[in-house]
Every structure is written in C-alpha cells, then in structure tokens.
C-alpha cells in the first residue's frame, strides 16, 4: 500500500510551487508550477525541455544512478533521436518507455508533472537562472522550518506520544472491539477515540483541522507544541485506564478535557517560575 503523500508549497517570484514526499527522503517538485513562470501552457514548456539532447542525457544519467529498473535500451533510442526537429517527448512517454522514477505524472484536480528535486532544479535552470535562485531560497527556508519543527525536544515528546498511543490502542482493542467487527468498523473506532483526545486537548477533530488548514501537510498533532505533546502522552495513558474502567466516551471526554486544562496550566506555571528564577540570578 502506497503512503499518502505529504505536501508543502514554496513561493518564488509570485509563483506557488507544490512539493510532496512519501518517504521524507525524496522530494518531488511540480514542474508544472515551475513552467507557469514562463507560460500559461506549462505542458508545452515541459515537452519542449524534454526534446533537448542535454536534457535526455541528464535524465538518463540520473535514472542510471538511482533506478535499478531503468531501461537503458529505450534510453539510448531517445538519446539518438533527441535534438532532431521531428523528435517529440512527453513525461508520460518517457516514464512508460524507460520505466523512469525521477519524473512522475499525476492526474486529477491537483495533478501535473512532478520531478525529483535534482531534476526540478535542472528544469528551473533551463527556465531561468534567476527564477531557480528564488526557488532554492524558499526551498531552503522550508527545510529550515522542518528542521526546527523536528528538533530533538519536539521529536522526543512526539516519540513519547507514539509510545502512549500504543498503550491507548491496546486498551481500545481489548475493551471496545468485539471480534465480529469488520476492519472498517475497527478503523472507525480507533479514529473516534483519537478524536476524543483531539477535542479534549485541541478543541477540534482531525477532520475539522484538515478542513481549516488545507495548505498544511501532516495532521493536527504534527503542529502541537512541546507542552501539548507532553500532555497528550499523559492523556493517552489516562484514557486507556478510563476505557478499562468501562467509562462511556462522553464522560471520558469531560475528564480528559479537565486533565488537559490542569496539566497545561501547571506546565505553564512551572515554566514561568523557572524563567523568574533565571532572571533573578
């Protein structure tokens, strides 16, 4: 099963450019968005770029370095034909004939042509050296933001939350899931219990958060503060106990909300006192 892509946007000279990743290592940037800087017909721009001999050489080398299933015989055919007036090549044709992975063609409302960042920056250079620099500048800004968000402290608390999440789901499995439920019903039960915690802590469900933040990737918990993640970990453990005690969901929601309010206030107070002590030194 393929993972759901995580999407972000960068901005260069008034152009919004979509980026997505499925493994947090390889990032794909929209060639369609980049091409809009040059023309209102981005697919023509991309196809013209792919006709060039230098482009074919670059794409072929990238695939040979990263793709064990790349078809060298088909690549050689394209390389020999590239540069002639009659030669045409689309992303779809390149992908289908060579089994390329560096360029991806997506259909649908939010579709278009995407390429690995290595290839996308090469395409941007062909469009405009100046435009490429603006793209790289905001791309670095995005990576710095991600590094800040995934700092050691944030990540540690996120891992604690994941550990308590396992305790939480085990309690749901052992007490709220009769064996006759279908896989879909089971997933709905887990989602419902996750939203009990979301509402108690954030005051909103996961679906409501996604609807209010369509431009953000990930989920509501990915944007939680350190304090919220710490409290969430405690809430998951507490909810597991309440489930095992047979408390109904409505009662658990109220108890969890009270716990969240108390603990967030306590953490804030501890932080304020610590700051005062440091200032008094």
C-alpha atoms as an extended CHARMM CRD file, in Angstrom:
* protein
*
       281  EXT
         1         1  UNK       CA              0.0000000000        0.0000000000        0.0000000000  PROA      1               0.0000000000
         2         2  UNK       CA              1.4400000000        3.3760000000       -1.0130000000  PROA      2               0.0000000000
         3         3  UNK       CA              1.8030000000        6.0480000000        1.6200000000  PROA      3               0.0000000000
         4         4  UNK       CA             -0.2570000000        9.2020000000        1.4950000000  PROA      4               0.0000000000
         5         5  UNK       CA              1.9220000000       11.9940000000        0.0910000000  PROA      5               0.0000000000
         6         6  UNK       CA              2.8820000000       14.8240000000        2.4200000000  PROA      6               0.0000000000
         7         7  UNK       CA              2.5330000000       18.1280000000        0.5560000000  PROA      7               0.0000000000
         8         8  UNK       CA              4.0730000000       21.5540000000        1.0620000000  PROA      8               0.0000000000
         9         9  UNK       CA              4.3820000000       24.7200000000       -1.0080000000  PROA      9               0.0000000000
        10        10  UNK       CA              7.2560000000       27.0510000000       -1.7180000000  PROA      10              0.0000000000
        11        11  UNK       CA              6.9560000000       30.5040000000       -3.2660000000  PROA      11              0.0000000000
        12        12  UNK       CA              9.1970000000       32.0960000000       -5.8820000000  PROA      12              0.0000000000
        13        13  UNK       CA              8.5260000000       35.4640000000       -7.5410000000  PROA      13              0.0000000000
        14        14  UNK       CA              4.7740000000       35.1950000000       -7.0360000000  PROA      14              0.0000000000
        15        15  UNK       CA              4.5230000000       31.5630000000       -8.1630000000  PROA      15              0.0000000000
        16        16  UNK       CA              3.2940000000       28.8500000000       -5.7760000000  PROA      16              0.0000000000
        17        17  UNK       CA              5.1760000000       25.5880000000       -6.3210000000  PROA      17              0.0000000000
        18        18  UNK       CA              3.9680000000       22.3120000000       -4.8320000000  PROA      18              0.0000000000
        19        19  UNK       CA              6.3490000000       19.8160000000       -3.2380000000  PROA      19              0.0000000000
        20        20  UNK       CA              5.4440000000       16.3560000000       -2.0000000000  PROA      20              0.0000000000
        21        21  UNK       CA              7.2150000000       13.4330000000       -0.3760000000  PROA      21              0.0000000000
        22        22  UNK       CA              6.1850000000        9.9180000000        0.5660000000  PROA      22              0.0000000000
        23        23  UNK       CA              9.2940000000        8.8440000000        2.4540000000  PROA      23              0.0000000000
        24        24  UNK       CA             10.7190000000       12.1310000000        3.8320000000  PROA      24              0.0000000000
        25        25  UNK       CA             13.9180000000       11.4920000000        1.8610000000  PROA      25              0.0000000000
        26        26  UNK       CA             12.9820000000       12.0220000000       -1.7750000000  PROA      26              0.0000000000
        27        27  UNK       CA             11.0690000000       15.2060000000       -2.5490000000  PROA      27              0.0000000000
        28        28  UNK       CA              9.2420000000       15.8300000000       -5.8010000000  PROA      28              0.0000000000
        29        29  UNK       CA              8.6560000000       19.3590000000       -7.0680000000  PROA      29              0.0000000000
        30        30  UNK       CA              5.9670000000       20.3760000000       -9.5440000000  PROA      30              0.0000000000
        31        31  UNK       CA              7.4550000000       21.0510000000      -12.9760000000  PROA      31              0.0000000000
        32        32  UNK       CA              4.0030000000       22.2290000000      -13.9900000000  PROA      32              0.0000000000
        33        33  UNK       CA              4.0960000000       25.0100000000      -11.4070000000  PROA      33              0.0000000000
        34        34  UNK       CA              7.6510000000       25.9870000000      -12.3470000000  PROA      34              0.0000000000
        35        35  UNK       CA              6.7200000000       26.1110000000      -16.0310000000  PROA      35              0.0000000000
        36        36  UNK       CA              3.8780000000       28.5400000000      -15.2880000000  PROA      36              0.0000000000
        37        37  UNK       CA              6.5340000000       31.1830000000      -14.6180000000  PROA      37              0.0000000000
        38        38  UNK       CA              7.2870000000       31.0750000000      -18.3410000000  PROA      38              0.0000000000
        39        39  UNK       CA              3.9270000000       30.2630000000      -19.9620000000  PROA      39              0.0000000000
        40        40  UNK       CA              0.2230000000       29.7300000000      -19.3830000000  PROA      40              0.0000000000
        41        41  UNK       CA              0.6700000000       26.3980000000      -21.1790000000  PROA      41              0.0000000000
        42        42  UNK       CA              3.0820000000       24.5790000000      -18.8680000000  PROA      42              0.0000000000
        43        43  UNK       CA              2.8150000000       21.1980000000      -20.5890000000  PROA      43              0.0000000000
        44        44  UNK       CA              4.1760000000       22.6510000000      -23.8160000000  PROA      44              0.0000000000
        45        45  UNK       CA              7.1070000000       24.1560000000      -21.9030000000  PROA      45              0.0000000000
        46        46  UNK       CA              7.8960000000       20.8160000000      -20.2430000000  PROA      46              0.0000000000
        47        47  UNK       CA              7.6610000000       18.9010000000      -23.5170000000  PROA      47              0.0000000000
        48        48  UNK       CA              9.9820000000       21.3950000000      -25.2360000000  PROA      48              0.0000000000
        49        49  UNK       CA             12.5200000000       20.9760000000      -22.4290000000  PROA      49              0.0000000000
        50        50  UNK       CA             12.3930000000       17.2080000000      -22.7800000000  PROA      50              0.0000000000
        51        51  UNK       CA             13.1710000000       17.3970000000      -26.5060000000  PROA      51              0.0000000000
        52        52  UNK       CA             16.7020000000       18.6170000000      -25.8300000000  PROA      52              0.0000000000
        53        53  UNK       CA             19.6760000000       16.3010000000      -26.1040000000  PROA      53              0.0000000000
        54        54  UNK       CA             21.2690000000       17.6860000000      -22.9180000000  PROA      54              0.0000000000
        55        55  UNK       CA             18.0100000000       17.0810000000      -21.0450000000  PROA      55              0.0000000000
        56        56  UNK       CA             17.8190000000       13.4550000000      -22.1860000000  PROA      56              0.0000000000
        57        57  UNK       CA             21.4610000000       12.9090000000      -21.2060000000  PROA      57              0.0000000000
        58        58  UNK       CA             20.8260000000       14.3650000000      -17.7490000000  PROA      58              0.0000000000
        59        59  UNK       CA             17.6100000000       12.4060000000      -17.1590000000  PROA      59              0.0000000000
        60        60  UNK       CA             19.2300000000        9.1780000000      -18.3060000000  PROA      60              0.0000000000
        61        61  UNK       CA             22.2360000000        9.6280000000      -16.0410000000  PROA      61              0.0000000000
        62        62  UNK       CA             20.0300000000       10.4230000000      -13.0410000000  PROA      62              0.0000000000
        63        63  UNK       CA             17.9750000000        7.2560000000      -13.6240000000  PROA      63              0.0000000000
        64        64  UNK       CA             21.0930000000        5.1050000000      -14.0150000000  PROA      64              0.0000000000
        65        65  UNK       CA             22.3400000000        6.3800000000      -10.6530000000  PROA      65              0.0000000000
        66        66  UNK       CA             19.0450000000        5.9010000000       -8.7880000000  PROA      66              0.0000000000
        67        67  UNK       CA             16.8780000000        3.3840000000      -10.6320000000  PROA      67              0.0000000000
        68        68  UNK       CA             17.8320000000       -0.3000000000      -10.9500000000  PROA      68              0.0000000000
        69        69  UNK       CA             14.8170000000       -0.9370000000      -13.2040000000  PROA      69              0.0000000000
        70        70  UNK       CA             15.6530000000        1.7940000000      -15.7150000000  PROA      70              0.0000000000
        71        71  UNK       CA             15.6070000000        0.5500000000      -19.3380000000  PROA      71              0.0000000000
        72        72  UNK       CA             18.9000000000        1.5620000000      -20.9990000000  PROA      72              0.0000000000
        73        73  UNK       CA             17.9500000000        0.3490000000      -24.4990000000  PROA      73              0.0000000000
        74        74  UNK       CA             14.9150000000        2.6490000000      -24.6730000000  PROA      74              0.0000000000
        75        75  UNK       CA             17.0160000000        5.4630000000      -23.2330000000  PROA      75              0.0000000000
        76        76  UNK       CA             19.6220000000        5.0160000000      -25.9800000000  PROA      76              0.0000000000
        77        77  UNK       CA             16.8940000000        5.2790000000      -28.6060000000  PROA      77              0.0000000000
        78        78  UNK       CA             15.6540000000        8.5720000000      -27.1740000000  PROA      78              0.0000000000
        79        79  UNK       CA             19.2010000000        9.8700000000      -26.8570000000  PROA      79              0.0000000000
        80        80  UNK       CA             19.9130000000        9.2050000000      -30.5490000000  PROA      80              0.0000000000
        81        81  UNK       CA             16.6990000000       10.9150000000      -31.6690000000  PROA      81              0.0000000000
        82        82  UNK       CA             16.9720000000       13.9150000000      -29.3290000000  PROA      82              0.0000000000
        83        83  UNK       CA             17.7380000000       17.2250000000      -30.9810000000  PROA      83              0.0000000000
        84        84  UNK       CA             16.1040000000       16.4400000000      -34.3270000000  PROA      84              0.0000000000
        85        85  UNK       CA             13.1960000000       18.6460000000      -35.4040000000  PROA      85              0.0000000000
        86        86  UNK       CA             10.8220000000       15.6770000000      -35.6370000000  PROA      86              0.0000000000
        87        87  UNK       CA             11.6370000000       14.4200000000      -32.1370000000  PROA      87              0.0000000000
        88        88  UNK       CA              8.9530000000       14.8730000000      -29.5020000000  PROA      88              0.0000000000
        89        89  UNK       CA              8.8160000000       13.5570000000      -25.9620000000  PROA      89              0.0000000000
        90        90  UNK       CA              6.3050000000       13.9120000000      -23.1350000000  PROA      90              0.0000000000
        91        91  UNK       CA              6.7670000000       12.9710000000      -19.4790000000  PROA      91              0.0000000000
        92        92  UNK       CA              4.2510000000       10.1600000000      -19.8720000000  PROA      92              0.0000000000
        93        93  UNK       CA              6.1000000000        8.6980000000      -22.8680000000  PROA      93              0.0000000000
        94        94  UNK       CA              9.4420000000        8.9200000000      -21.0620000000  PROA      94              0.0000000000
        95        95  UNK       CA              8.0540000000        7.1700000000      -17.9860000000  PROA      95              0.0000000000
        96        96  UNK       CA              6.2360000000        4.4190000000      -19.8870000000  PROA      96              0.0000000000
        97        97  UNK       CA              9.1360000000        3.5640000000      -22.2120000000  PROA      97              0.0000000000
        98        98  UNK       CA             12.0910000000        3.7590000000      -19.8210000000  PROA      98              0.0000000000
        99        99  UNK       CA             10.4200000000        2.8750000000      -16.5200000000  PROA      99              0.0000000000
       100       100  UNK       CA             11.7350000000        6.1740000000      -15.1220000000  PROA      100             0.0000000000
       101       101  UNK       CA             11.1100000000        7.1500000000      -11.4940000000  PROA      101             0.0000000000
       102       102  UNK       CA             12.6370000000       10.6260000000      -11.4300000000  PROA      102             0.0000000000
       103       103  UNK       CA              9.6470000000       12.1700000000      -13.1840000000  PROA      103             0.0000000000
       104       104  UNK       CA              6.0730000000       11.4680000000      -12.0890000000  PROA      104             0.0000000000
       105       105  UNK       CA              2.8780000000       12.3070000000      -13.9520000000  PROA      105             0.0000000000
       106       106  UNK       CA             -0.1890000000       12.7400000000      -11.7500000000  PROA      106             0.0000000000
       107       107  UNK       CA             -3.7710000000       13.0840000000      -12.9370000000  PROA      107             0.0000000000
       108       108  UNK       CA             -6.7470000000       14.7560000000      -11.3050000000  PROA      108             0.0000000000
       109       109  UNK       CA             -7.5100000000       18.1950000000       -9.9770000000  PROA      109             0.0000000000
       110       110  UNK       CA             -4.1840000000       18.5610000000       -8.1710000000  PROA      110             0.0000000000
       111       111  UNK       CA             -2.1920000000       16.6220000000      -10.7370000000  PROA      111             0.0000000000
       112       112  UNK       CA              0.5520000000       17.6330000000      -13.1220000000  PROA      112             0.0000000000
       113       113  UNK       CA              4.1530000000       16.6980000000      -13.7860000000  PROA      113             0.0000000000
       114       114  UNK       CA              6.4630000000       16.3650000000      -10.7920000000  PROA      114             0.0000000000
       115       115  UNK       CA             10.1710000000       15.5920000000      -10.6860000000  PROA      115             0.0000000000
       116       116  UNK       CA             12.7450000000       14.7070000000       -8.0600000000  PROA      116             0.0000000000
       117       117  UNK       CA             14.2970000000       17.8650000000       -6.6530000000  PROA      117             0.0000000000
       118       118  UNK       CA             17.5730000000       17.1240000000       -8.5000000000  PROA      118             0.0000000000
       119       119  UNK       CA             15.7230000000       17.1610000000      -11.8100000000  PROA      119             0.0000000000
       120       120  UNK       CA             13.3700000000       20.0030000000      -10.8910000000  PROA      120             0.0000000000
       121       121  UNK       CA             16.2710000000       22.3610000000      -10.1810000000  PROA      121             0.0000000000
       122       122  UNK       CA             17.8010000000       21.4500000000      -13.5540000000  PROA      122             0.0000000000
       123       123  UNK       CA             14.4780000000       22.2950000000      -15.2160000000  PROA      123             0.0000000000
       124       124  UNK       CA             14.3100000000       25.5720000000      -13.3010000000  PROA      124             0.0000000000
       125       125  UNK       CA             17.7830000000       26.4820000000      -14.6250000000  PROA      125             0.0000000000
       126       126  UNK       CA             16.5120000000       25.9430000000      -18.1500000000  PROA      126             0.0000000000
       127       127  UNK       CA             13.5190000000       28.1950000000      -17.4240000000  PROA      127             0.0000000000
       128       128  UNK       CA             15.5230000000       30.9930000000      -15.7860000000  PROA      128             0.0000000000
       129       129  UNK       CA             18.7010000000       31.0530000000      -13.7100000000  PROA      129             0.0000000000
       130       130  UNK       CA             17.2640000000       33.9130000000      -11.6570000000  PROA      130             0.0000000000
       131       131  UNK       CA             13.9950000000       32.0690000000      -11.0450000000  PROA      131             0.0000000000
       132       132  UNK       CA             15.9290000000       28.9720000000       -9.9410000000  PROA      132             0.0000000000
       133       133  UNK       CA             17.7130000000       31.0210000000       -7.2730000000  PROA      133             0.0000000000
       134       134  UNK       CA             14.3880000000       32.2500000000       -5.8930000000  PROA      134             0.0000000000
       135       135  UNK       CA             13.1180000000       28.6610000000       -5.8090000000  PROA      135             0.0000000000
       136       136  UNK       CA             16.2140000000       27.4310000000       -3.9830000000  PROA      136             0.0000000000
       137       137  UNK       CA             15.9780000000       30.2860000000       -1.4890000000  PROA      137             0.0000000000
       138       138  UNK       CA             12.4260000000       29.4180000000       -0.4290000000  PROA      138             0.0000000000
       139       139  UNK       CA             13.1830000000       25.7020000000       -0.6000000000  PROA      139             0.0000000000
       140       140  UNK       CA             15.9450000000       26.2420000000        1.9850000000  PROA      140             0.0000000000
       141       141  UNK       CA             13.5170000000       28.2530000000        4.0970000000  PROA      141             0.0000000000
       142       142  UNK       CA             11.1130000000       25.3020000000        4.0520000000  PROA      142             0.0000000000
       143       143  UNK       CA             13.8450000000       22.8380000000        5.0360000000  PROA      143             0.0000000000
       144       144  UNK       CA             14.9560000000       25.0820000000        7.8920000000  PROA      144             0.0000000000
       145       145  UNK       CA             11.3650000000       25.2580000000        9.1460000000  PROA      145             0.0000000000
       146       146  UNK       CA             11.1570000000       21.4680000000        9.0680000000  PROA      146             0.0000000000
       147       147  UNK       CA             14.4350000000       21.1300000000       10.9570000000  PROA      147             0.0000000000
       148       148  UNK       CA             13.1690000000       23.4970000000       13.6280000000  PROA      148             0.0000000000
       149       149  UNK       CA              9.8890000000       21.6510000000       13.9660000000  PROA      149             0.0000000000
       150       150  UNK       CA             11.6690000000       18.3080000000       14.1730000000  PROA      150             0.0000000000
       151       151  UNK       CA             14.2040000000       19.4330000000       16.7530000000  PROA      151             0.0000000000
       152       152  UNK       CA             15.3410000000       16.9550000000       19.3910000000  PROA      152             0.0000000000
       153       153  UNK       CA             12.9550000000       18.1790000000       22.0670000000  PROA      153             0.0000000000
       154       154  UNK       CA              9.9260000000       18.1340000000       19.7790000000  PROA      154             0.0000000000
       155       155  UNK       CA             10.8240000000       14.7410000000       18.3880000000  PROA      155             0.0000000000
       156       156  UNK       CA             11.3840000000       13.2270000000       21.8420000000  PROA      156             0.0000000000
       157       157  UNK       CA              7.9430000000       14.2980000000       23.0100000000  PROA      157             0.0000000000
       158       158  UNK       CA              6.4400000000       13.0530000000       19.7480000000  PROA      158             0.0000000000
       159       159  UNK       CA              8.0190000000        9.6420000000       20.3610000000  PROA      159             0.0000000000
       160       160  UNK       CA              6.6560000000        9.5750000000       23.9190000000  PROA      160             0.0000000000
       161       161  UNK       CA              3.2410000000       10.3360000000       22.4590000000  PROA      161             0.0000000000
       162       162  UNK       CA              3.6200000000        7.4480000000       19.9820000000  PROA      162             0.0000000000
       163       163  UNK       CA              4.5250000000        5.0660000000       22.8110000000  PROA      163             0.0000000000
       164       164  UNK       CA              1.4620000000        6.0560000000       24.8150000000  PROA      164             0.0000000000
       165       165  UNK       CA             -0.5960000000        5.8250000000       21.6290000000  PROA      165             0.0000000000
       166       166  UNK       CA              0.2630000000        2.0990000000       21.5450000000  PROA      166             0.0000000000
       167       167  UNK       CA             -0.9360000000        1.7370000000       25.1410000000  PROA      167             0.0000000000
       168       168  UNK       CA             -4.0690000000        3.6360000000       24.1600000000  PROA      168             0.0000000000
       169       169  UNK       CA             -4.8420000000        1.4720000000       21.1030000000  PROA      169             0.0000000000
       170       170  UNK       CA             -4.2210000000       -1.7200000000       23.0580000000  PROA      170             0.0000000000
       171       171  UNK       CA             -6.8460000000       -0.5960000000       25.5790000000  PROA      171             0.0000000000
       172       172  UNK       CA             -9.2980000000        0.1090000000       22.7410000000  PROA      172             0.0000000000
       173       173  UNK       CA             -8.5790000000       -3.2920000000       21.1880000000  PROA      173             0.0000000000
       174       174  UNK       CA             -9.0270000000       -5.1110000000       24.4670000000  PROA      174             0.0000000000
       175       175  UNK       CA            -12.1870000000       -3.3470000000       25.6310000000  PROA      175             0.0000000000
       176       176  UNK       CA            -14.0450000000       -1.6450000000       22.7730000000  PROA      176             0.0000000000
       177       177  UNK       CA            -13.6250000000       -4.0080000000       19.8100000000  PROA      177             0.0000000000
       178       178  UNK       CA            -15.7700000000       -7.1570000000       19.7690000000  PROA      178             0.0000000000
       179       179  UNK       CA            -14.2590000000       -9.7430000000       17.3800000000  PROA      179             0.0000000000
       180       180  UNK       CA            -17.1910000000       -9.5920000000       14.9370000000  PROA      180             0.0000000000
       181       181  UNK       CA            -16.3970000000       -6.0420000000       13.7920000000  PROA      181             0.0000000000
       182       182  UNK       CA            -15.2050000000       -5.5050000000       10.2220000000  PROA      182             0.0000000000
       183       183  UNK       CA            -11.7820000000       -3.8870000000        9.5470000000  PROA      183             0.0000000000
       184       184  UNK       CA            -13.5820000000       -0.6780000000        8.5340000000  PROA      184             0.0000000000
       185       185  UNK       CA            -15.5510000000       -0.5910000000       11.7890000000  PROA      185             0.0000000000
       186       186  UNK       CA            -12.3640000000       -1.1880000000       13.7460000000  PROA      186             0.0000000000
       187       187  UNK       CA            -10.5910000000        1.7110000000       11.9950000000  PROA      187             0.0000000000
       188       188  UNK       CA            -13.5870000000        3.9570000000       12.6850000000  PROA      188             0.0000000000
       189       189  UNK       CA            -13.4380000000        3.0750000000       16.3880000000  PROA      189             0.0000000000
       190       190  UNK       CA             -9.7400000000        3.9520000000       16.5750000000  PROA      190             0.0000000000
       191       191  UNK       CA            -10.3650000000        7.2350000000       14.7190000000  PROA      191             0.0000000000
       192       192  UNK       CA            -13.2580000000        8.0730000000       17.0390000000  PROA      192             0.0000000000
       193       193  UNK       CA            -11.1160000000        7.5350000000       20.1250000000  PROA      193             0.0000000000
       194       194  UNK       CA             -8.2630000000        9.5730000000       18.6410000000  PROA      194             0.0000000000
       195       195  UNK       CA            -10.7120000000       12.4260000000       18.1380000000  PROA      195             0.0000000000
       196       196  UNK       CA            -11.7980000000       12.1980000000       21.7720000000  PROA      196             0.0000000000
       197       197  UNK       CA             -8.2350000000       13.1710000000       22.6480000000  PROA      197             0.0000000000
       198       198  UNK       CA             -8.0670000000       15.7890000000       19.8850000000  PROA      198             0.0000000000
       199       199  UNK       CA            -11.2470000000       17.5230000000       21.0480000000  PROA      199             0.0000000000
       200       200  UNK       CA            -10.2610000000       17.3210000000       24.7200000000  PROA      200             0.0000000000
       201       201  UNK       CA             -6.8440000000       18.8750000000       24.0570000000  PROA      201             0.0000000000
       202       202  UNK       CA             -7.1750000000       20.9980000000       20.8940000000  PROA      202             0.0000000000
       203       203  UNK       CA            -10.9420000000       21.6010000000       20.8790000000  PROA      203             0.0000000000
       204       204  UNK       CA            -11.2600000000       20.2520000000       17.3260000000  PROA      204             0.0000000000
       205       205  UNK       CA            -11.4050000000       16.9380000000       15.4500000000  PROA      205             0.0000000000
       206       206  UNK       CA             -8.7590000000       15.7990000000       12.9850000000  PROA      206             0.0000000000
       207       207  UNK       CA            -11.1600000000       16.2650000000       10.0500000000  PROA      207             0.0000000000
       208       208  UNK       CA            -12.1110000000       19.7800000000       11.1450000000  PROA      208             0.0000000000
       209       209  UNK       CA             -8.4290000000       20.7060000000       11.4440000000  PROA      209             0.0000000000
       210       210  UNK       CA             -7.6810000000       19.4310000000        7.9170000000  PROA      210             0.0000000000
       211       211  UNK       CA            -10.6240000000       21.3960000000        6.5150000000  PROA      211             0.0000000000
       212       212  UNK       CA             -9.4330000000       24.5730000000        8.2420000000  PROA      212             0.0000000000
       213       213  UNK       CA             -5.7880000000       24.0740000000        7.1670000000  PROA      213             0.0000000000
       214       214  UNK       CA             -5.8590000000       22.6970000000        3.5890000000  PROA      214             0.0000000000
       215       215  UNK       CA             -2.3940000000       24.1520000000        2.9170000000  PROA      215             0.0000000000
       216       216  UNK       CA             -0.6880000000       22.2140000000        5.7210000000  PROA      216             0.0000000000
       217       217  UNK       CA              0.7140000000       18.7030000000        5.4780000000  PROA      217             0.0000000000
       218       218  UNK       CA              0.5530000000       16.0370000000        8.1600000000  PROA      218             0.0000000000
       219       219  UNK       CA             -2.0490000000       16.1690000000       10.9070000000  PROA      219             0.0000000000
       220       220  UNK       CA             -3.0560000000       18.2870000000       13.8980000000  PROA      220             0.0000000000
       221       221  UNK       CA             -0.5920000000       16.5530000000       16.2100000000  PROA      221             0.0000000000
       222       222  UNK       CA              2.3590000000       17.3250000000       13.9270000000  PROA      222             0.0000000000
       223       223  UNK       CA              1.8000000000       21.0060000000       14.7640000000  PROA      223             0.0000000000
       224       224  UNK       CA              1.3770000000       20.5550000000       18.5050000000  PROA      224             0.0000000000
       225       225  UNK       CA              3.6240000000       22.4160000000       20.9340000000  PROA      225             0.0000000000
       226       226  UNK       CA              6.0180000000       20.6240000000       23.2440000000  PROA      226             0.0000000000
       227       227  UNK       CA              3.6480000000       21.2100000000       26.1570000000  PROA      227             0.0000000000
       228       228  UNK       CA              0.6890000000       19.8300000000       24.2330000000  PROA      228             0.0000000000
       229       229  UNK       CA              2.6100000000       16.6990000000       23.2250000000  PROA      229             0.0000000000
       230       230  UNK       CA              3.6080000000       16.0590000000       26.8180000000  PROA      230             0.0000000000
       231       231  UNK       CA              0.0030000000       16.4220000000       27.9920000000  PROA      231             0.0000000000
       232       232  UNK       CA             -1.2300000000       14.2750000000       25.0890000000  PROA      232             0.0000000000
       233       233  UNK       CA              1.0450000000       11.4460000000       26.2040000000  PROA      233             0.0000000000
       234       234  UNK       CA             -0.4770000000       11.6200000000       29.6990000000  PROA      234             0.0000000000
       235       235  UNK       CA             -3.9870000000       11.7910000000       28.2690000000  PROA      235             0.0000000000
       236       236  UNK       CA             -3.4840000000        8.6190000000       26.2340000000  PROA      236             0.0000000000
       237       237  UNK       CA             -2.4140000000        6.7170000000       29.3210000000  PROA      237             0.0000000000
       238       238  UNK       CA             -5.3090000000        8.1560000000       31.3340000000  PROA      238             0.0000000000
       239       239  UNK       CA             -7.8530000000        7.3620000000       28.6210000000  PROA      239             0.0000000000
       240       240  UNK       CA             -6.5810000000        3.7670000000       28.4810000000  PROA      240             0.0000000000
       241       241  UNK       CA             -7.3350000000        3.4530000000       32.2100000000  PROA      241             0.0000000000
       242       242  UNK       CA            -10.7880000000        5.0380000000       31.7960000000  PROA      242             0.0000000000
       243       243  UNK       CA            -11.6020000000        2.6480000000       28.9450000000  PROA      243             0.0000000000
       244       244  UNK       CA            -10.6250000000       -0.3450000000       31.0460000000  PROA      244             0.0000000000
       245       245  UNK       CA            -12.8690000000        1.0220000000       33.8260000000  PROA      245             0.0000000000
       246       246  UNK       CA            -15.8060000000        0.9880000000       31.4170000000  PROA      246             0.0000000000
       247       247  UNK       CA            -16.3560000000        4.7680000000       31.3980000000  PROA      247             0.0000000000
       248       248  UNK       CA            -18.5820000000        5.9210000000       28.4870000000  PROA      248             0.0000000000
       249       249  UNK       CA            -16.9820000000        8.1140000000       25.8380000000  PROA      249             0.0000000000
       250       250  UNK       CA            -18.9270000000       11.2410000000       26.7750000000  PROA      250             0.0000000000
       251       251  UNK       CA            -17.7350000000       11.0350000000       30.3860000000  PROA      251             0.0000000000
       252       252  UNK       CA            -14.1730000000       10.2970000000       29.3250000000  PROA      252             0.0000000000
       253       253  UNK       CA            -14.1640000000       13.3660000000       27.0770000000  PROA      253             0.0000000000
       254       254  UNK       CA            -15.0360000000       15.6320000000       30.0170000000  PROA      254             0.0000000000
       255       255  UNK       CA            -12.4560000000       14.0170000000       32.3160000000  PROA      255             0.0000000000
       256       256  UNK       CA             -9.7460000000       14.2300000000       29.6550000000  PROA      256             0.0000000000
       257       257  UNK       CA            -10.5270000000       17.8790000000       28.9620000000  PROA      257             0.0000000000
       258       258  UNK       CA            -10.2520000000       18.6740000000       32.6680000000  PROA      258             0.0000000000
       259       259  UNK       CA             -6.9150000000       16.8450000000       32.7950000000  PROA      259             0.0000000000
       260       260  UNK       CA             -5.6160000000       18.7600000000       29.7680000000  PROA      260             0.0000000000
       261       261  UNK       CA             -6.5820000000       22.1370000000       31.2470000000  PROA      261             0.0000000000
       262       262  UNK       CA             -4.9770000000       21.3390000000       34.6060000000  PROA      262             0.0000000000
       263       263  UNK       CA             -1.7480000000       19.9750000000       33.1880000000  PROA      263             0.0000000000
       264       264  UNK       CA             -1.2440000000       22.7190000000       30.5890000000  PROA      264             0.0000000000
       265       265  UNK       CA             -1.7650000000       25.3330000000       33.3040000000  PROA      265             0.0000000000
       266       266  UNK       CA              0.6760000000       23.5240000000       35.6070000000  PROA      266             0.0000000000
       267       267  UNK       CA              3.3350000000       23.2920000000       32.8900000000  PROA      267             0.0000000000
       268       268  UNK       CA              2.8840000000       26.9680000000       32.0940000000  PROA      268             0.0000000000
       269       269  UNK       CA              3.2360000000       27.8750000000       35.7710000000  PROA      269             0.0000000000
       270       270  UNK       CA              6.3840000000       25.7670000000       36.1390000000  PROA      270             0.0000000000
       271       271  UNK       CA              7.8390000000       27.4330000000       33.0490000000  PROA      271             0.0000000000
       272       272  UNK       CA              7.0410000000       30.9200000000       34.3590000000  PROA      272             0.0000000000
       273       273  UNK       CA              8.6060000000       30.1720000000       37.7450000000  PROA      273             0.0000000000
       274       274  UNK       CA             11.7170000000       28.8010000000       36.0670000000  PROA      274             0.0000000000
       275       275  UNK       CA             12.0860000000       31.9460000000       33.9680000000  PROA      275             0.0000000000
       276       276  UNK       CA             11.7290000000       34.1440000000       37.0790000000  PROA      276             0.0000000000
       277       277  UNK       CA             14.4250000000       32.1690000000       38.8720000000  PROA      277             0.0000000000
       278       278  UNK       CA             16.7740000000       32.5030000000       35.9080000000  PROA      278             0.0000000000
       279       279  UNK       CA             16.1140000000       36.2370000000       35.7110000000  PROA      279             0.0000000000
       280       280  UNK       CA             16.8170000000       36.6220000000       39.4480000000  PROA      280             0.0000000000
       281       281  UNK       CA             20.2920000000       35.1080000000       39.1850000000  PROA      281             0.0000000000
